[in-house]
Structures are given as structure tokens and as C-alpha cells.
Amino acid sequence: MIPDFFNSPEPMTHIGAWRSILGLLIVLFATFVGVEIHIGNEDEES
């Protein structure tokens, strides 16, 4: 029973790592979408 308790924090670290990677991907995606919208607005004005 005790080894199970000590092994439980490890999956939490993987979840934390995946959460960080997912957050980074969302930020990068939002940046590219923002640039695309900005370029689209410049095309409409000219």
C-alpha cells in the first residue's frame, strides 16, 4: 500500500507538463490567429 502512495505524485508531474505544453500551444495558436486577422484587416483597408 505504501509504495502506491509514493508513486502517485509522478503522474501529477506528467499532468503538469502536459498542461504547460497545451497552454503553450494555445498561446502560439492564438498568436498566429491574431496575426492572420491583422493581415486580413490590412488587406481590406487598402
ChimeraX attribute file (.defattr): number of C-alpha atoms within 10 A of each C-alpha:
attribute: neighborCount
match mode: 1-to-1
recipient: residues
	/A:1	5
	/A:2	6
	/A:3	7
	/A:4	8
	/A:5	8
	/A:6	9
	/A:7	10
	/A:8	10
	/A:9	10
	/A:10	10
	/A:11	10
	/A:12	11
	/A:13	11
	/A:14	11
	/A:15	11
	/A:16	12
	/A:17	12
	/A:18	12
	/A:19	12
	/A:20	12
	/A:21	12
	/A:22	12
	/A:23	12
	/A:24	12
	/A:25	12
	/A:26	12
	/A:27	12
	/A:28	12
	/A:29	12
	/A:30	12
	/A:31	12
	/A:32	12
	/A:33	12
	/A:34	12
	/A:35	12
	/A:36	11
	/A:37	12
	/A:38	11
	/A:39	11
	/A:40	11
	/A:41	11
	/A:42	9
	/A:43	9
	/A:44	7
	/A:45	6
	/A:46	5
